Amino acid sequence: METYVILRRGAWGSPEELGEAAARSTKVGDEEMSDDIRWIRSYVLSEPDGRVGTVCIYQASSPEAIREHAARADLAADEIIPVADTVVVRPDPRSPAA
């Protein structure tokens, strides 16, 4: 499996909609496509228009598997970018809600 960044700009109108999408994504990934895709983490974006977007980190067998997962889970997949390498200077900070 390779690592990919998936950009989903302004895909949801509220955090609640994002939560519903996350549940669908988890179900499809874990129950239907576990050999082809693995959700690692997401960063939630506050878009200028008030909508919510994400930058998601996935491991997948191919960009096509990511597109199939997105279609099955009714998710946007505006851009799929292969990750060439990882440089970790510090671990991700914990959000105030965590």
PyMOL commands that set and color helices and strands:
alter all, ss='L'
color gray80, all
select helices_A, chain A and resi 15-32+63-72
alter helices_A, ss='H'
color red, helices_A
select strands_A, chain A and resi 2-12+37-46+52-60+79-82
alter strands_A, ss='S'
color yellow, strands_A
deselect
rebuild
show_as cartoon
